[in-house]
Amino acid sequence: MTTKVAQILAVATGLWLASLVSVEAQASDAEPGVEVYTPATFAEFLPRTALDLVRQLPGFGLNGGDDVRGLSGAQGNALINGRRPPRGSGSLEGRIRAIRVEDVIRLELIEPGARDVDMQGYPLLLNIVTRSTSAARIDGRIEIEPREDGGEEYQGELTTGWSSGPLELEARIDLYDETLTDYAAIRSSTADSPFARASVDELEGRTRRDWQALARLAVNANNDLELTVSSERNDDFSRPTPASAAEVGAIEDGRDEAIERFGSVRWRHAFTDRIDLIGLVTQRQGEATSRDSLISGGIVSESASSRETGETAARADMRWRPMDTLAVETGLTWASNTLEGSSSASIDGVVQSVDGDDAEVEETRSAILASATWTPNSRVSATVGGRVEQFSLDSSNEGGASLSLTDLAPRADLNWALPDDWTLRLSTERRVGQLDLGLFLASTDLDNALSTAGASTLEPPRDWVHQITLERRFGERDLVRIEGETVRSDNPVSSILDTDGEVRPANISAETVTRVTADFELELDRFGFVGLSLDGRATHRWSDRVDQLQGFSRTTSGHRDYFYRIGLRKEWAGGRYVLSARLEERAPAMHFWLTEIRKEDNGLNVNLDGEWRHSPLWRTGLATRWQEARTDVIYVFDGVRRPGVGPVLVNTLERSEGVYVNLWSEWEARPSTFIRLSLRSGRDRSGTSRVDTPQGVFRDQLSRSSDNVPSFNVRLRFQR
């Protein structure tokens, strides 16, 4: 079966089956624009937490929100009892995982205009409705995994809460430690190292320490106060193993440390049952350091950097519903972001000096926003709004640079319930993005001995985004959806050669990306296939931009023409035996980097899972993964790519991995206390690197292989 045929079949099958389905009319008391799912809907998956339920929702993907500075309102697409969890460390997934499935009453998928709620641009919002929990509760997870090569992994997660009357307290801690041996692997060649290269064994370690505390106080019926404080620390390191000193290859050594502290205060005041005022103030501070060294071909290179970042943001929103069919929102936002950093590097003993190796940047954003949502009846809702934003930037690079801009960002949405339970969504929006202040700090890529200067000044990227979605939900979990999207980026950020011959980030010419996606999830019981379900996705993509380094028109970096996925799940004996299979393929991708162009072909990915449910308290499963061999063809240039200058060598990397197998068994040792044991096979890995001239003349080749690394995993999860 060709890829194109598989794509067409995936889409056509879903639409054909949808056309055969006889859909019963909704109950008269159903809330328009709100799809409700109860835990019983997903009982056959044996969910343990609310996150297990969310992962089974048809056509919904959890989004934790934009993890960027200055957008204090971006808090993801999930609500818990009508409230967004606060930002800060501690993922949205972790907060939902801490909810016992026994405490979930229902899951609500909310369409725009269905309720007086801030959609924040999402086409759907999830609201998890829970029952009143006990005054004191605790949720925890402990996971230990020793590996055959001496590596090991430890994870721990603990959430505790207490409530009494109007006061609610919650605390969370998340710990992660991992050490492993990274077996020798092939790596790409460079113009400075024009031979087939491999990295030698490295000992790597990762540590994460997160904690969060939350307090909510219902002062009275009209006033709520919420306070959040949190901290997140990450520490990664790598160093050669003792045996690697005698190896021939690239030897690396490095360490990265980062810590962020976050605090927020949120206050809600209800003037009347139709007017709410919400105020939010956030503060974030961060520190990060990194150090790296590389020995390759006898060349010693080193780099180091440190940075301090800060964010202070405030937002005030007033939501007013003057009539049942109209909701109005208006507000003000302000944010100040700062970065102070320094970097240094030496290549083959030569100290590099580039603009931005000692950088100070301050960015300020303020905006006025307003929107109105009109719902004339239960089948139609429309939202029109936007914001006017003032942006200013001061940078120490190139002797000092400043910039001031004003942007208008309109938005319009239409949500229309068509006959036969189809829904049409139309959206158009002007997005003004958030700058990554790290681009103002100079950096060095030791692998290709290239230093990049810090940006002198940058404008925030601006996009026009147009979307159209046609969707039908029916049955308990069935879904058919077709979606089209076009994104035109007027001034994306990329690295270019400036007039002084330095490589630095800058705004470049426009690029366009267009995507069409079809999804379906279907339960086939109604066709006589008891216990059988089918799901699929197919995507086709077009893109266009001008290559700033060579001047030709091309696709965007990482572009893939298509992607498809087909999954099948079958149950027998009333759900006692379960078998599922999933096949997916991504089209080859072209990556356009400063010193190379890489064509990546990943091939097929096949997953096969089986499960045997011995009893309601005990189940055992087998999971297998197989990935087709991956081939990368890399065209390497001598320095930064330039117009009319071709590559100096072609490096072909071929990698293959064996089948991964995970045999596991889980049982409920006592109520809401689960123990899982897993035996994981690891994977055999092999790779070959071949170097040729652009004319096809052979220059060098080497191969590397490594044995699989079996491991044993023990997980304890409890809820009280």
C-alpha positions, 0 to 999 in steps of 0.5 A: 500500500502506498503512502498516498493510498493509505492517506486517502483510505484513512480519510475515506473510511472515516467519512464513509462509516460516519455516513452510515451511522444512525444518530439519535436525537440529543436529549432535550435537557442537553446543554447546547455547545457542551459535550458531556462524558462520564467516567462510565463512558471509558470504563473498559480502559480501567482508568485510575485517575482523571488523566486516564479519562482525559487521554481517551476523550475523542478529538481533544488534546491537553495543552498546558498553555504557552510557556512564555514570558509576558502572557500571564493569561495563557493557562492551557485548555483545561478547567477544574471545576470551572477554574484554570489551574494556576501557572508555575511549575507543576504541569497541568498533566500532573494536577489532573493526574492527582484527581482520583477517577472516583472523584470525577463526576463528568468531563465537559467539552465546551465550544466557544460561546456555549458558556461565559468563559474565557476560551483564550483562543482554544477551539475547545475547553475541557472542564473536569467536574469533581465531587466534594473531596474529603477535608484531607487528601493525598496522592503519590507515586514512587517509581524505581528502575535499575538498568543492566548497564548500571544506569538507574532512574528514580521518580517521586510525586506527592500531592496533598490537599486540605480544605475546610469551609472557605479555605483550600490548601494544596502542596505538590512536590515532584522529584526525578533522578536519572543516570545512564550510559549513552552508548557510542553512536554515529554523528554527522560530519562537519567541514572541519571534521570531514570524516565519518565520526562517532561519539564515545560512551558518555555518562549522563545524569538528569535531576529535577526538583519541583515544588508548588504550594497553592492557597484559595480563599472564598472571602465571601460569595462575591470575592475569591483570592488565590495565591501560588508559589513554586520553584523548579530546578533542573540539572543535566550533566555528561562526562566521558566514561573511563573506558572512552579515553582510549576510543577514537571519536568525539569526546564531550563533557558538559553541565547545565543548571537552571532554577526558576521561582514563580509566584502569583496572586489572583483575585476575583470580585463579582459586582453582580451575577452578570459582572466579574472583575479578575485581577492577576499579578505574576512574578518569575525569576530565573538563573541558568548556567551551562558549560560544554567541551568537545574534543574531535579530530584533535581539536579542543573547544569549550563554551560557557554561559550564564544568564539571569531572567525576570518577568513581572506581569499584571492583567485585569479583566472585566467580564460583563453579560448585559443580556443572556445572548451577549457577553463582553470582556475588556481588560488591560495587560502589562509585562516587563521582561529582562535578561542579563547574561554572558557567554564565552567560547574558545575553539582550538585554543582561540578565544571567540569574541562576538557581539552579545557575549555580554548582553542586557535586554529589557522588553516591555509590553502593554495592551488594551483588549476587548471582545464580545460574544453573541449567542442569538440561539443555541446553534450559533455563537460569534466572537469579535475582538482584539487588542492594541499592544504597545511594545518597546525593547532596549538592548546593549548589543551593537553599542545599544539599540532600542525599538518601539512598536504599536500593533493591532491584533483583531480576532473573529470566531464563528461556531455554528451547529449544522443539521445532523449534529455537524459543527462548523467553526471559522476563525481568523486571528492576528497573533503577535508573538513573544520574543525569546530574549535568549536570542540576544545572548551570543552562543557557540556550536562546538560541533561545527565551530560556529559562533552566533552573535546576539541579536541587535534588535528584534520585532515580535513575530506576527502571524495571520492565522485562518482556520476552518473546522467541520466536526461531528460527534455522535455515539459515546465516543465517535468523532469525525473532523476535517480541519484546514489551517493557513498561517502566514508569518510576516516576520519570523525570526531566523539566523542570517549573515549581517553586513559585518559578516556575523551570524545573528538572529534577525527578522526575515521575510514572510513564510506561509504554512497550510495544513489540512487534517482529517481525524476519525474515532469510531466504535464499530459495535453498531456494525456488528463488530463487537468490541472493535474500535477504529481511529485514524488521522491523515495530514497534508501540508504545504509551505513556502519561504525564501532561504535567507542564506542562499536566496532560493524559494523552499519549504519551511525547515522541518516540512513534511508533506504528509503524516498518517496514523491508523489504529485498531483496538479489539476486546474479547470476553467482555473486555478480559482480553484486549489487543490494539495495533497502531501504524504511523508514517511521516513523510521525509523532512528537509531541515535547513540549518546554517552549515548544512541541509539535512534530509530525514526519512524516519519510515514506519512506526508500528505499535502492538499492545496486548492486555489480559485482565485476570480480575478486576484487581489484576491485569498483565500486558505486553507492549511492543514498538518497532521503528523502521530504519532511519536515513539522514542525508546531510549536505555539509557546507564549508562554513555558513551557506552562501549563494552559489556555493555548494556543499563540500561533502555528503554524509549519509547516516543510517540508523536501525533499532531492534524491537522494544518489548515491555512486559508488565503486570499491575494489581490493586494491593489495597483500595486505591493503591496500585503496584506495577512491575515492568520488565523492559528489553531495551533496544539493539542499536546500530548505525553506519556513517558514510562520507562522499564528495558531492560528485559521489566519490567515496571518502570514509565510512564507519559502523557502530552497534550497541547491545540492548539494555534491559531494565526492571521498573517498579511503580507504586501509586496510591490515593487517599 
